[in-house]
Amino acid sequence: MTEIIAHRGGAILWPENSLQAFRQAIAAGADAVECDVHLSSDGVPMVMHDATLERTSNGTGPIAGWTAAELAEMKLVSADGEPPPRLSDLLSIVAGGRAGLQVEVKADGGGRPDLALLERVLIELDRHDLRGRTEIITFEAEVASAAVAAGGLQNVAWLFAPVMLRYLGAEGVVTIARRTGSTMVETHEAVLDPALLGVLRGAGLRVGAWGANRAPAIRRMLEIGPDAFATDDPVLALAMRKAASI
C-alpha cells in the first residue's frame, strides 16, 4: 500500500510546519509527517521550510540570524500564536504515536550542504529514540552520503527535481543514488510515471513523490503506486486511498 505523508504537516489544511498541523495530520491517520529544518544561530534545529522568516511568521531575516530563544518569541502566520517549532517539539509528538517521520535537511543560507544541521538532527533523533523511524530526505548528495554513513535511519532519500531528471535521465538518477548509498529517491509527481518507477524500483530503490495536492494528482499516484507520496492535503489523500481499496 502506498504510504501517505503529510507534507509540511498538511499545508493546505493547516499552517505549514506548525505543531498544530503535525498533530492534526497524525490524528487524521497519516502514515508519516514531513518537515523541513534549518539551524538557529545557536545551533538548534528549527522547523521551517524557508531559510528566512517573512513568508510564514512575523519575524524577519534569516533563521540563522536568531537564537532559538529569540525565535520562540515570534509567531507563525494563522497558527493561534504558535511560535516556529523546534525539531525537538515535533519529535516529542511523533514519539508518542506510530506515525513515521521525514526530515528534510535543507541547504544552509548560502545554498551549501549543511552537514552541521544533519549532525544536530541526528542528535535530536537519538534523544527521542526516533532514528530508526525517520527518513532523512535531502536534495544535497553530500548530505545524503553523510546520513547513510551515520547509519540507523529507516531510509535516506535523495530528492531530485524534474530539471535534474531531464539532465541526468533515469539511469543517471540511479547512479547518484548508488553513489550516495541512498535507499530511496523522490521526485515531483508530475514526472513520476510507470516507466520511471520501473527503472528506479528495478535498481532496488524505494520510490516517493511530492506535489500530489489535488484529487487528479492524488488519484494518479494511487494508480501508479509509488512506495509513498507527500501531499499538502493528507485528509483527501487518505479518503481517496480508502475508497480505492474498497
Backbone torsions as a table, in degrees:
resi	resn	phi	psi	omega
1	MET	NA	133.7	178.8
2	THR	-67.7	127.1	179.1
3	GLU	-77.8	145.3	178.8
4	ILE	-111.1	123.0	-175.5
5	ILE	-113.2	129.1	179.8
6	ALA	-78.8	104.2	-175.3
7	HIS	-71.9	121.9	-174.8
8	ARG	54.0	28.5	179.6
9	GLY	87.7	-12.4	-176.0
10	GLY	114.7	67.1	-165.5
11	ALA	-70.8	-16.4	174.0
12	ILE	-76.4	-33.7	-170.8
13	LEU	-92.6	-34.3	-173.8
14	TRP	-140.1	164.6	179.0
15	PRO	-57.3	124.7	-172.2
16	GLU	-61.5	143.6	178.2
17	ASN	53.9	34.8	175.2
18	SER	-107.0	155.3	176.5
19	LEU	-63.0	-33.5	175.5
20	GLN	-56.7	-46.3	-179.1
21	ALA	-64.2	-45.8	-177.8
22	PHE	-63.8	-42.8	178.3
23	ARG	-61.1	-44.5	-178.0
24	GLN	-66.0	-41.1	-179.5
25	ALA	-64.7	-41.9	178.5
26	ILE	-66.1	-42.2	178.7
27	ALA	-63.0	-32.5	-180.0
28	ALA	-74.0	-15.6	177.7
29	GLY	104.4	14.9	177.3
30	ALA	-57.0	141.3	179.7
31	ASP	-68.8	-29.3	179.3
32	ALA	-158.3	162.0	173.1
33	VAL	-119.3	147.4	-178.5
34	GLU	-117.2	139.3	177.2
35	CYS	-138.0	165.8	176.1
36	ASP	-117.2	148.0	-178.0
37	VAL	-134.7	147.0	172.1
38	HIS	-137.0	159.3	177.9
39	LEU	-90.6	138.5	168.1
40	SER	-73.2	174.6	-178.4
41	SER	-65.2	-23.9	178.8
42	ASP	-102.7	21.4	168.8
43	GLY	81.2	25.1	178.7
44	VAL	-101.5	127.2	176.8
45	PRO	-67.5	122.8	-179.1
46	MET	-112.2	143.3	-177.0
47	VAL	-91.4	107.9	176.9
48	MET	-167.7	142.1	-178.3
49	HIS	-72.7	-52.1	-175.7
50	ASP	-78.4	155.3	174.8
51	ALA	-76.8	-13.8	179.4
52	THR	-117.4	164.1	-167.9
53	LEU	-94.0	-20.1	-165.2
54	GLU	-60.7	-41.2	-171.1
55	ARG	-67.3	-37.6	-171.6
56	THR	-118.5	7.9	178.8
57	SER	-148.5	177.3	176.2
58	ASN	-90.5	8.0	177.5
59	GLY	-85.0	171.8	178.5
60	THR	-134.3	153.2	175.8
61	GLY	83.0	-175.7	-177.7
62	PRO	-74.3	146.8	173.6
63	ILE	-56.8	-38.2	-177.7
64	ALA	-66.6	-8.4	178.2
65	GLY	-91.3	0.6	-175.7
66	TRP	-129.4	146.9	173.4
67	THR	-75.8	163.6	177.5
68	ALA	-61.3	-37.6	178.9
69	ALA	-65.4	-39.2	177.6
70	GLU	-67.4	-39.5	178.2
71	LEU	-64.8	-30.3	179.4
72	ALA	-67.1	-16.2	177.6
73	GLU	-88.9	-6.1	179.7
74	MET	-90.4	171.5	-176.6
75	LYS	-129.6	136.5	171.6
76	LEU	-73.7	151.2	178.4
77	VAL	-68.0	128.4	173.3
78	SER	59.1	30.1	-177.6
79	ALA	-115.9	29.3	175.1
80	ASP	56.5	39.1	176.4
81	GLY	83.2	4.8	-179.0
82	GLU	-69.8	135.0	176.3
83	PRO	-81.1	167.0	171.9
84	PRO	-56.3	126.5	-175.0
85	PRO	-77.3	150.8	165.5
86	ARG	-78.1	154.1	174.9
87	LEU	-57.7	-37.0	-179.2
88	SER	-61.1	-31.5	177.2
89	ASP	-64.7	-44.8	178.3
90	LEU	-65.6	-41.9	-178.5
91	LEU	-61.9	-34.2	177.2
92	SER	-62.6	-35.7	178.0
93	ILE	-71.1	-47.7	-176.9
94	VAL	-64.5	-38.0	-176.8
95	ALA	-62.3	-25.5	-177.9
96	GLY	-85.3	0.7	-177.8
97	GLY	-135.5	-159.8	-176.3
98	ARG	-108.0	-11.9	-175.7
99	ALA	-62.5	146.0	174.1
100	GLY	-81.9	-179.7	-175.2
101	LEU	-143.2	134.9	166.8
102	GLN	-114.6	130.2	176.4
103	VAL	-118.2	115.8	176.2
104	GLU	-88.4	116.0	177.4
105	VAL	-84.8	107.9	-174.7
106	LYS	-80.5	162.2	171.6
107	ALA	-68.4	161.6	178.8
108	ASP	-75.5	-178.7	-176.6
109	GLY	-59.3	-22.9	178.4
110	GLY	-95.5	7.7	-179.6
111	GLY	79.5	14.9	-178.3
112	ARG	-97.4	152.6	175.3
113	PRO	-55.6	132.5	-173.2
114	ASP	-107.7	84.0	-178.7
115	LEU	-70.5	-28.1	176.6
116	ALA	-65.6	-38.6	177.0
117	LEU	-63.1	-46.1	177.7
118	LEU	-56.4	-45.1	-179.8
119	GLU	-59.3	-43.5	-179.3
120	ARG	-68.6	-36.4	177.1
121	VAL	-62.5	-45.0	-179.5
122	LEU	-62.7	-38.2	177.4
123	ILE	-61.1	-44.8	179.9
124	GLU	-66.5	-40.1	177.6
125	LEU	-60.2	-41.7	-179.9
126	ASP	-68.5	-34.9	177.5
127	ARG	-62.2	-29.7	-179.1
128	HIS	-103.9	7.8	179.7
129	ASP	55.4	45.0	-175.5
130	LEU	-119.6	5.6	-177.5
131	ARG	-58.0	-42.8	-176.6
132	GLY	-72.2	-11.6	177.9
133	ARG	-106.3	10.5	-172.0
134	THR	-118.5	138.2	169.5
135	GLU	-104.8	122.4	170.9
136	ILE	-85.3	127.8	178.8
137	ILE	-123.5	145.7	-175.9
138	THR	-165.5	147.6	171.5
139	PHE	-81.8	-12.2	-173.4
140	GLU	-93.2	113.7	-178.0
141	ALA	-60.3	-36.6	179.8
142	GLU	-63.8	-39.3	178.1
143	VAL	-68.6	-41.6	177.7
144	ALA	-59.0	-44.9	179.1
145	SER	-60.3	-43.3	-179.9
146	ALA	-66.1	-37.3	178.6
147	ALA	-66.1	-41.3	176.8
148	VAL	-61.9	-44.1	-179.6
149	ALA	-63.4	-32.6	179.4
150	ALA	-65.8	-34.0	174.3
151	GLY	77.6	167.6	171.6
152	GLY	83.4	-2.9	-178.0
153	LEU	-85.4	155.0	176.7
154	GLN	-61.4	-46.8	175.8
155	ASN	-156.3	158.4	166.8
156	VAL	-121.7	124.9	-176.9
157	ALA	-114.7	128.8	171.0
158	TRP	-92.1	125.5	-179.5
159	LEU	-92.7	134.7	176.7
160	PHE	-131.7	128.5	-179.5
161	ALA	-76.1	159.9	177.6
162	PRO	-52.7	-37.9	179.6
163	VAL	-63.4	-33.8	177.4
164	MET	-67.8	-38.2	177.3
165	LEU	-63.0	-41.6	178.9
166	ARG	-63.7	-33.0	-177.7
167	TYR	-78.5	-43.2	-172.9
168	LEU	-93.8	-31.0	-169.1
169	GLY	76.5	166.9	-176.8
170	ALA	-61.2	-40.8	-178.3
171	GLU	-67.8	-33.6	176.1
172	GLY	-66.0	-37.8	175.7
173	VAL	-60.9	-45.5	178.6
174	VAL	-60.1	-41.5	-179.3
175	THR	-60.7	-46.1	-179.6
176	ILE	-66.7	-41.4	178.0
177	ALA	-58.4	-43.0	179.3
178	ARG	-66.9	-38.8	179.8
179	ARG	-64.7	-35.5	178.9
180	THR	-81.8	-18.2	-174.7
181	GLY	82.7	9.3	-178.4
182	SER	-62.0	141.6	177.9
183	THR	-95.7	-5.0	-173.4
184	MET	-148.2	150.0	170.9
185	VAL	-131.9	153.0	178.1
186	GLU	-139.7	146.3	176.3
187	THR	-145.6	176.5	179.4
188	HIS	-69.7	141.0	-175.8
189	GLU	-57.4	-28.6	-175.5
190	ALA	-62.5	-25.5	-178.1
191	VAL	-107.9	-1.9	178.4
192	LEU	-86.7	111.6	178.8
193	ASP	-124.9	173.3	-177.7
194	PRO	-57.8	-35.5	-179.2
195	ALA	-65.5	-48.2	179.3
196	LEU	-63.8	-42.7	178.4
197	LEU	-58.5	-40.7	-180.0
198	GLY	-64.1	-41.7	178.7
199	VAL	-63.3	-46.0	-176.5
200	LEU	-68.3	-43.3	177.5
201	ARG	-65.1	-36.8	178.9
202	GLY	-63.7	-23.3	176.9
203	ALA	-87.3	4.1	177.2
204	GLY	83.6	18.2	-177.3
205	LEU	-97.9	143.3	166.8
206	ARG	-75.1	142.8	-172.0
207	VAL	-126.4	131.2	177.5
208	GLY	-130.8	171.5	178.7
209	ALA	-144.4	159.9	171.2
210	TRP	-129.4	167.3	175.2
211	GLY	94.5	1.5	178.1
212	ALA	-84.9	86.1	-170.7
213	ASN	-110.8	-14.5	-179.6
214	ARG	-123.3	163.6	-172.2
215	ALA	-53.9	-46.0	-178.7
216	PRO	-60.4	-42.6	-179.9
217	ALA	-70.2	-39.7	177.7
218	ILE	-62.1	-45.4	179.7
219	ARG	-60.2	-42.2	-179.7
220	ARG	-64.1	-40.1	178.3
221	MET	-65.9	-40.9	178.3
222	LEU	-64.7	-33.9	178.1
223	GLU	-73.6	-41.8	-179.9
224	ILE	-70.6	-42.2	174.1
225	GLY	81.9	47.7	170.0
226	PRO	-63.7	170.6	179.9
227	ASP	-66.0	-32.2	-178.6
228	ALA	-160.0	155.3	167.4
229	PHE	-143.8	146.6	-180.0
230	ALA	-97.4	137.4	-176.7
231	THR	-139.6	145.9	174.8
232	ASP	-78.9	-9.0	178.8
233	ASP	-126.8	73.4	-177.5
234	PRO	-64.5	-27.9	179.6
235	VAL	-64.6	-46.2	177.4
236	LEU	-63.4	-44.8	-178.5
237	ALA	-62.5	-42.4	179.1
238	LEU	-63.7	-41.6	178.6
239	ALA	-64.0	-41.5	-179.6
240	MET	-68.6	-38.2	176.5
241	ARG	-63.5	-42.8	179.0
242	LYS	-62.3	-44.6	179.9
243	ALA	-63.6	-37.6	-178.4
244	ALA	-69.4	-24.0	-177.3
245	SER	-89.0	-8.9	-177.8
246	ILE	-78.5	NA	NA
